[in-house]
Amino acid sequence: MRRGSIVALVGLGAVAGGIAAAVALLLPWLPTPAAREAGRIDFVFWFVVVICIAIFSVVAAVLVYSVLRFRVRPDDHEDGPPIHGHTGLEITWTFVPFLLVTSIAIVSAIVLSRNDAQARDTLRVDVTAQQFLWSFSYPDAHNVTSPVLRLPEGRSVELYLRSKDVIHSFWVPEFGQKEDTVPGLVTQLHITPDRLGTFDVVCTELCGLGHALMRSQAIVMPPKAFDRWLRQQERGVTAAAPASGLSVFEANGCSSCHTLSAAHATGTVGPDLDKLVAYAKQAKQPLAAFIRQSIVSPNAYVQPGYPKNVMPQNFQQTLSTQELDALVTFLVQSSQKG
Ligand code: CUA
């Protein structure tokens, strides 16, 4: 091989590699990780990307060089010289990919086993998915339940995921992993949050009309603030205060779909609950009875202009009688005030 060809190949390779590296580095492909597991997964991703860029630059250099140097000239009807194989080349292009693929497998296996490794002092959180909301409860703290996932920074967390109806999928992009919730199964997801902040919890399995709205938040808090929050919630539970309608409203995710000024809720997916009096008139029912029916069997009367089947249909089972009464009373009172 002539010296000039080597220089040209190296130059072309550098250009191709530079372009590919710029595309990889300058575009924001991945969210900034907020969990140790996500950081490790990102490491595997970049490990593979670096290998890909190296292969791409070699292939692109040889390809472009060949097209430029060996293209057919006008009036050139000659075939090239006959060539029969090249043992050295064949060994190289078998052995190099073997090494690369094996190294990817080893790095992935290490990351998988470290991500699944059980840590000591794990915080357990039970995650419940249903059409179309998430709820999170803390068995270490009298099953305190929250519509938002609050986690302490730096502590390993084990999520136990269940579904009440169909398959959903739990995903926080910054945590880097997804896990399906499957009716009849308890699935697990291990995360160790390592960055404070508020992140989106997204359902990533098409689960019905309200799928796109099935969102919540994960809030990573300093450990002390988290403990304080948990103790506070726990005190609320153990004091066994009669459920207030407002707390039932908030704990069941109503505000993600409905507007209600008494609860500072601004959802627009479902009917506007500040207009309940007018809706009850349209449905020709007394206010309290109308509200109760709309909660326990939402499809009995659907306010025109709003979709059917989006409102969860199992509140009869998931709310206690006291909670349901408190919620109805709260909605009646807030309608009459307004
Ligand atoms: Cu639940 Cu999509």
Boltz pocket constraint, residues with backbone or C-beta under 6 A from the ligand:
constraints:
  - pocket:
      binder: B
      contacts: [[A, 129], [A, 130], [A, 131], [A, 132], [A, 167], [A, 168], [A, 169], [A, 203], [A, 204], [A, 205], [A, 206], [A, 207], [A, 208], [A, 210], [A, 211], [A, 212], [A, 214]]
      max_distance: 6.0
